[in-house]
Amino acid sequence: MKTVMFVALFMTSSLSADELPALPAFARVRAASQAHDGQAVAALKRFYEGRALIVGDFRSTNDALALADAIEAAGGRIDQIVNDRALVGFIPAAIDEFVRHAPGVRFFSRIPVVDLTAVPFNDDEGVRGAVRHFNRTLDGSVLRDLMTSEFLPPDRDVIVAPESSVPVVSTQDVHAQAAVRNVSMTGRIGITFHFVESNGAIDADEFTWTPADRGTIITRAQDGYDWWQSQANARGKSILYTIRFLSTPGNAQEYEPYEPIRHPVNHKSYLWVNPIMANFGYTMTDPDQEIQALRRVDAYNEALRATINAQATFSVFVIYNPSPAPTTHTDGFYTLTYFGGPWMDHPFRPGGYPTSSWGWVLAHEMAHVFWACDEYAPVCTTCSYCFPGQGPRPTTPNGNCDNPCNTTPTACIMRIVNPSQPVCSYTATQIGW
């Protein structure tokens, strides 16, 4: 049975109650006040110590990963590899010369990059985004944003993927029981951001991504996965994200015939996902169009997982809805994630909220990809697991639920997204920590 999880209204501190978009009455809730105790701020400050940027002409993903492994063996830590070109992480000063002269390395910096044209491959949007985010970490912008953000997570943001009754028909078809996907938010994790673009074949092509708006999303997305890495490091865990940002016209596979924001998304995003995956060569079929899309995205993600030897992979389909486009799909949903993966749909303007918070929303949704439950009313009604029988830890308690069953509530990204707070113990257990 297809299950939809209804959650509370997403709000940011930059909007007053009067400025919030009109959403159904049941979605309106009062945000509880949460103190900024700064634990996550301290973790992120430690995480950014010794930050360095590398840009290279690597022959393959494996060459970039080999450099990351060599840096780790020398006492460093690469946190992100972006488009197989840019590497960002902690580099001990003692190995600077080793890094500068490593095979493929064309650029190395510990200070903000003032002249982007001096960076090799600056025509690559992923590289430009990595440079901009690197600068934001050094000038304190990320920390300032973190300390002034607090909001409730997106409205109605989780669905459970149905399972196919059709047997596996090829080695490419890896659609499996949901418990297999994304067991733990640790180790190597691959993420593909698909900038969805209509080609006008069925719907009129109303909204075309601009390089500036793509750049905003690429830069802000890194706020979200940086936050998780800082939390992981504070708990003695490590994560290396291998990130791919794919957009047109360079990646023509991202063209599809619909204007997604003009359609429902709840169990309906197969409309644009199926043709995009077919463009990449994933053409397995199923009588159920949603399951067909799930099979295709699973296969796409699995190919990336095998390439980078990852513990987990998922995709993000970024829907373009610039003003004056609607801020929700026609069924009232905006950001929507399959519980445990394999993908999420995340609009440019989710529910009408500012793109400055895009990365923090992404961080919340990433927890759902790794089987974490929401913790706030009205959806959270029990301190038991939110979807019994689902995922790798189906009996894990959800003890920080906003419910009388919880007598010692605490701030958490799954309760009130206050990124200056650490992740709570219940969410940490649910994502495999």
C-alpha positions in Angstrom: 0.0 0.0 0.0 1.3 3.5 -0.8 1.7 5.4 2.4 2.1 9.2 2.7 3.6 10.8 5.8 2.0 14.2 6.6 4.3 16.5 8.5 4.4 20.1 9.8 4.8 23.4 8.1 8.3 24.5 7.2 9.2 27.9 8.5 12.4 29.9 8.6 13.4 32.7 11.0 13.7 35.1 8.0 9.9 35.0 7.5 7.2 36.3 9.8 4.0 34.4 10.3 2.2 36.9 8.1 4.6 36.2 5.2 4.2 32.4 5.2 2.6 31.0 2.1 -1.0 29.9 2.4 -1.0 26.2 3.0 -3.8 23.9 4.2 -4.9 24.6 7.8 -3.9 21.2 9.0 -0.3 21.9 8.1 -0.1 25.0 10.3 1.6 24.4 13.6 3.2 26.6 16.2 7.0 26.3 16.3 8.3 25.6 19.7 11.1 28.0 20.8 14.5 26.2 20.9 17.6 27.6 22.5 20.7 27.9 20.3 23.2 26.2 22.6 25.8 26.1 19.8 26.9 22.5 20.0 26.7 22.0 16.3 28.4 25.4 15.7 31.4 24.2 17.7 31.4 20.9 15.7 31.3 22.7 12.4 34.1 25.1 13.5 36.2 22.1 14.3 35.2 20.5 11.0 36.4 23.5 9.0 39.8 23.7 10.7 42.6 23.2 8.2 40.2 23.5 5.2 41.8 23.3 1.8 40.6 23.2 -1.8 42.1 21.1 -4.6 41.1 21.2 -8.2 42.5 18.6 -10.6 42.5 17.1 -14.0 41.8 13.6 -12.9 41.4 10.9 -15.5 38.6 9.2 -13.6 36.6 9.1 -10.4 38.9 6.5 -9.2 41.9 8.8 -9.6 40.2 11.4 -7.5 39.3 8.8 -4.9 42.9 7.5 -4.9 44.2 11.0 -4.0 41.6 11.2 -1.2 42.8 7.8 0.1 46.4 9.0 0.0 45.6 12.2 1.9 43.7 10.2 4.5 46.7 7.8 4.9 48.9 10.9 5.5 46.6 12.2 8.3 44.2 14.3 6.3 40.5 14.0 5.3 38.7 14.7 2.1 35.1 15.4 2.7 33.7 16.0 -0.8 34.7 15.2 -4.4 32.6 17.4 -6.8 32.2 16.4 -10.4 35.5 14.5 -10.3 37.3 17.8 -10.3 37.2 19.6 -6.9 38.2 18.0 -3.6 37.5 19.8 -0.3 38.6 18.8 3.1 41.2 18.9 6.0 44.8 18.9 4.7 47.6 18.9 7.3 50.1 21.6 6.5 52.9 19.0 6.6 51.6 17.4 3.4 51.0 20.6 1.3 53.9 19.9 -1.1 52.8 16.2 -1.5 49.3 17.4 -2.4 50.5 20.2 -4.8 52.6 17.7 -6.8 50.2 14.7 -6.7 49.2 13.4 -10.1 46.4 15.5 -11.7 46.4 18.3 -9.2 46.3 21.7 -10.9 45.2 24.1 -8.1 45.6 24.1 -4.3 44.4 26.8 -1.9 44.0 27.3 1.9 42.7 30.9 1.5 39.6 32.3 -0.1 39.7 32.3 -3.9 39.4 35.9 -5.1 39.7 35.4 -8.8 37.6 32.4 -10.0 39.2 32.7 -13.5 42.5 31.5 -11.9 40.9 28.2 -11.0 41.2 25.4 -13.6 37.9 24.1 -15.0 36.0 27.1 -13.9 33.6 26.5 -16.7 32.4 23.5 -14.7 29.4 24.5 -12.5 30.3 22.0 -9.8 33.8 23.4 -9.6 32.5 26.9 -9.3 30.0 25.9 -6.6 32.8 24.1 -4.7 34.9 27.3 -4.8 32.1 29.5 -3.7 31.2 27.2 -0.8 34.9 27.0 0.2 35.0 30.8 0.3 31.8 30.8 2.4 33.3 28.4 5.0 36.5 30.5 5.3 34.7 33.9 5.6 32.3 32.6 8.2 29.1 32.9 6.1 28.1 29.3 6.6 28.4 29.6 10.4 26.5 32.9 10.4 23.7 31.3 8.5 23.7 28.3 10.8 23.4 30.4 13.9 20.4 32.4 12.6 18.3 29.5 11.2 15.5 27.7 12.8 12.4 26.2 11.1 10.0 23.3 11.0 10.8 20.8 8.3 8.9 20.6 5.0 5.2 20.0 4.8 4.3 16.4 3.9 7.7 15.3 2.8 7.9 11.4 3.1 6.5 8.6 1.1 7.1 4.8 1.2 8.2 3.2 -2.1 6.0 0.4 -3.3 7.6 -2.9 -4.2 7.3 -4.6 -7.6 5.8 -8.1 -8.0 7.7 -8.4 -11.3 10.8 -10.6 -11.1 14.3 -9.2 -11.8 14.7 -9.3 -15.6 18.3 -8.3 -16.1 21.6 -7.8 -14.3 21.0 -4.1 -14.7 17.7 -4.3 -12.7 18.6 -4.0 -9.0 15.2 -2.9 -7.6 15.1 -4.7 -4.3 13.5 -4.8 -0.9 13.8 -1.3 0.6 15.8 -2.5 3.6 18.8 -3.0 1.3 19.1 0.7 0.4 21.3 3.2 2.2 21.8 1.2 5.4 24.0 3.8 7.2 25.1 7.4 6.6 28.8 6.5 6.9 31.7 5.8 4.5 31.6 6.7 0.9 28.2 8.2 -0.2 27.4 9.1 -3.8 24.8 11.8 -4.6 23.6 12.9 -8.0 21.8 16.2 -8.4 19.7 16.2 -11.6 18.7 19.7 -12.7 15.4 18.7 -14.4 14.7 20.5 -17.7 11.7 20.4 -19.9 12.2 20.1 -23.6 8.6 21.2 -24.5 7.7 17.9 -26.2 4.5 17.5 -24.2 4.1 20.6 -21.9 5.0 24.1 -22.9 8.6 24.8 -21.8 7.9 27.6 -19.3 10.9 27.6 -17.0 14.5 27.2 -18.1 17.2 26.9 -15.5 19.6 29.9 -15.4 23.3 29.4 -14.6 22.9 31.8 -11.7 20.1 29.8 -10.0 21.8 26.5 -10.6 24.9 28.0 -9.0 22.9 29.0 -6.0 21.6 25.5 -5.5 25.0 23.9 -6.0 26.6 26.2 -3.4 23.7 25.9 -0.9 23.5 22.1 -1.2 26.9 21.9 0.4 25.6 23.5 3.5 23.5 20.4 4.1 26.0 17.7 3.6 28.7 19.7 5.4 26.5 19.7 8.4 26.1 16.0 8.4 29.8 15.5 8.0 30.5 17.7 11.0 28.0 15.8 13.1 29.6 12.5 12.0 33.1 13.6 12.8 31.9 14.8 16.3 30.7 11.2 16.9 33.9 9.5 15.5 32.3 8.7 12.2 33.5 9.6 8.7 31.8 10.4 5.4 33.2 11.1 2.0 30.6 12.5 -0.4 31.1 12.0 -4.2 28.8 14.6 -5.7 27.7 14.9 -9.3 25.8 18.0 -10.5 24.2 17.2 -13.9 22.5 19.9 -16.0 21.7 20.8 -19.6 22.9 21.6 -22.1 26.1 19.7 -21.3 24.1 16.7 -19.9 21.3 16.4 -22.4 20.0 13.4 -20.5 18.3 15.8 -18.1 15.8 16.9 -20.7 12.3 15.4 -20.4 8.9 16.4 -21.9 7.0 17.8 -18.8 7.1 21.0 -16.8 7.2 19.2 -13.4 5.9 22.0 -11.2 2.6 21.9 -13.3 2.0 18.3 -12.2 1.4 16.3 -9.0 4.5 14.9 -7.3 3.1 12.5 -4.7 3.8 9.1 -6.2 3.7 10.9 -9.6 7.2 12.1 -10.2 7.8 9.1 -12.4 6.5 11.4 -15.2 9.9 13.2 -15.4 12.1 10.6 -13.7 11.3 7.7 -16.2 12.3 9.7 -19.3 15.5 11.0 -17.7 16.6 7.6 -16.6 15.8 6.2 -20.1 18.0 8.9 -21.5 20.8 7.5 -19.3 20.1 4.0 -20.7 18.0 2.6 -17.9 15.0 1.2 -19.7 13.6 -1.7 -17.6 9.8 -1.7 -17.5 7.1 -2.4 -15.0 3.3 -2.3 -15.3 3.3 0.3 -12.6 5.0 3.5 -13.8 6.1 4.5 -10.3 7.8 1.1 -9.7 9.3 1.4 -13.2 11.0 4.7 -12.1 12.1 3.2 -8.9 13.8 0.3 -10.7 15.5 2.6 -13.1 16.8 5.0 -10.4 17.9 2.1 -8.3 19.9 0.8 -11.3 21.4 4.3 -11.9 22.4 4.6 -8.2 23.8 1.1 -8.1 26.1 1.9 -11.1 27.4 4.9 -9.2 27.8 2.9 -6.1 29.9 0.2 -7.9 32.0 2.9 -9.6 33.0 4.6 -6.3 32.8 1.6 -4.1 30.2 3.4 -2.0 28.2 2.4 1.0 25.2 4.3 -0.2 23.9 6.3 -3.1 20.8 8.4 -3.9 19.6 11.0 -6.4 18.1 14.4 -6.0 15.8 15.7 -8.8 15.9 19.5 -8.6 12.7 21.1 -10.0 12.9 24.6 -11.4 10.1 26.9 -10.2 11.4 30.5 -10.3 9.0 33.3 -9.5 6.3 33.7 -10.6 6.0 29.9 -10.9 4.0 28.0 -8.2 6.0 27.1 -5.1 4.2 23.7 -4.8 3.2 21.0 -7.3 -0.5 20.8 -8.3 -1.2 18.4 -5.4 0.1 20.8 -2.8 3.4 18.9 -2.2 6.8 20.4 -2.8 9.9 18.6 -1.3 9.2 14.8 -1.3 11.5 12.0 -0.3 11.2 8.2 -0.6 11.8 6.8 2.8 15.2 5.1 2.5 15.7 6.3 -1.1 16.3 6.0 -3.9 15.5 9.6 -4.6 14.0 12.9 -3.5 12.2 15.7 -5.5 13.4 19.1 -4.2 12.2 22.3 -5.9 14.3 25.4 -6.4 11.7 27.3 -4.2 10.3 24.6 -1.9 7.0 25.9 -0.6 8.1 29.4 -1.3 10.8 29.6 1.2 14.2 31.3 0.5 16.9 29.5 -1.3 19.3 30.5 1.5 17.7 27.7 3.5 17.9 25.1 0.7 20.8 23.2 2.2 19.3 22.9 5.6 16.1 21.5 4.1 18.3 19.1 2.1 20.0 18.0 5.4 16.6 17.1 6.9 15.6 15.1 3.8 18.9 13.3 3.7 18.0 11.9 7.1 14.9 10.4 5.6 17.0 8.8 2.9 18.8 7.0 5.7 15.6 5.9 7.4 15.2 8.6 10.1 11.7 9.6 11.3 10.2 13.0 11.8 9.7 13.9 15.4 7.2 16.7 15.5 3.4 16.9 15.8 1.0 16.2 14.3 2.6 13.4 12.4 4.6 11.9 15.2 2.1 10.3 17.5 4.2 7.5 19.1 7.7 7.0 20.4 7.8 3.8 18.3 9.4 3.6 14.8 7.4 5.7 12.3 7.1 3.0 9.6 7.1 -0.4 11.4 8.7 -3.1 9.2 10.5 -0.7 7.0 14.3 -0.3 6.7 17.3 -1.9 8.3 16.3 -0.9 11.9 12.5 -1.3 11.9 12.2 -1.5 15.7 14.3 1.5 16.5 12.4 3.8 18.9 11.5 7.4 17.9 11.9 8.6 21.5 12.2 12.3 20.7 8.7 12.5 19.3 6.7 15.6 20.1 4.2 13.5 22.1 3.4 12.8 25.7 5.3 9.6 25.4 8.4 11.7 25.4 9.1 13.4 28.8 12.6 14.7 27.9 12.3 16.4 24.5 15.4 17.8 22.9 16.1 19.9 19.7 16.9 17.8 16.6 17.0 18.3 12.9 14.0 15.9 12.7 12.0 17.9 15.2 12.9 21.6 14.7 15.6 22.2 12.1 17.9 24.3 14.2 21.3 23.5 12.6 23.2 25.1 15.6 22.0 22.0 17.6 23.5 18.5 17.3 21.6 15.6 16.0 19.7 13.8 18.7 20.6 10.2 19.8 17.4 8.7 18.4 18.0 10.1 14.9 21.6 9.1 15.1 20.6 5.5 15.8 18.0 5.5 13.0 20.6 6.6 10.4 23.0 3.8 11.5 25.3 5.7 13.8 
